[in-house]
């Protein structure tokens, strides 16, 4: 009986841990929509489902190698543009992606120089 409870407790603990990992992954994905908080998810989803979306590929999804993490937040010329004017974000996506990559490469180069010194 005690062994059965231990197994059930362990399974319950593993299930909670899996739910926490899934929730954290969802938060990470949600945080990549805009620099500002999304208040009307339903409205945002409805408006975005009617248009092509441009997003920046940030990195492979650590939980699933067949998926990638995307960001529209990184493409915003000013914080909140994705919520106020998505078309502006899409129109300037190439420019903002190039700026994001340049900033990231510069940060990596500084990190490499600091590691090598």
N, C-alpha and C positions, 0 to 999 in steps of 0.2 A: 504494500500500500504506500509506504513512504517513498519507495523507488518510483512508483507511478507519479506521485505528486512532484518529485524532483524533475522527472522528464517533462511533465506538463508545465512546470514553472520555467524550465529551460526553454521549452518551445515558446511559451508566452514571452519570455525575455527576448528571444531571437525575433519574434514577430514585432515586438515593440521597437527593437533596434532597426529592423527593416523599414517600418513605418516612419521612423525618425529620419533615416537616410533618404527615403522617398520625399518626405516633406522638405528636407534641406535642399535636395536637388530641384524641387518645384520652386522653392524660394529663390534659388540661384537663377533659374530660368525666368521667373517673373521679374526679378530685379533688372533684367536686361531689356525691358520694354522702353523705359524712359527714366530720366533723372528724377522726375517728379512722380508722386504716388498716383497710381491708377485708381480712380474712384468708381468709374462706371465700366466694369469689365464687360458686361453684356453689350453695351453700346460700342465699345472699342472692338470687340470681336466681330460684331455685325458689320461695322464699317470696314474693318480690315479684310473680311471675307469677300468683299465685293471688288477688291483691287489686287494687283500684283504687289507683293511686299519685297522690299529690298532689305537685306540684313547682312551683317558682317559675321563671318565664321570666326569665332573666338578660339575654339579648341575642340578636340575630340571629346565626346561625352565619356567621363571616366567609368560610368556604369555600363555603357554599351558602345563598343568600338565601331558599330555601324551607324552611329548617330553623332551629330556635332552640336555644340552649343552655339546659338546664334544671338546676335545683339542688334537691336535697332537703337538702343541707348547710346552706343558708341558712335552712331552716325548723326546724332542730334547736333546741329550747329550751336544751338543754345539749349540749356536744360528745359525740358518740357515740350519741345517742338513736336515730338512724336504724338503727343496728346492734342496739341493745338492745331498743328498743320502738318499732317503726315506727308503730304505731297512735297512740301519743302524738303523734308528729310530725304525722300526718294530722289528728288531732283539733284540734291547735293551729295548723294551717297558716295559716288566715286571720289570726290574731293575729300570728304570727311574720312573715308576709309584710308586713303593715302596718308592723310595727316595722322590718323590713329596708328598706322603701321610705322611711320617715321618716328613717332614718339616712343613706341614700344621698342623699336630697334635701338634708338638712342639710349633708352633705359637699360637695355640688355648690354650694350657696349660699355656703359659706365660700370655696370655690375661685373663684367668680364675684366675690365681694367683694375677694379678694386680687388678682385680675386687674385689677379696676377701679380700685384705689388707686394 
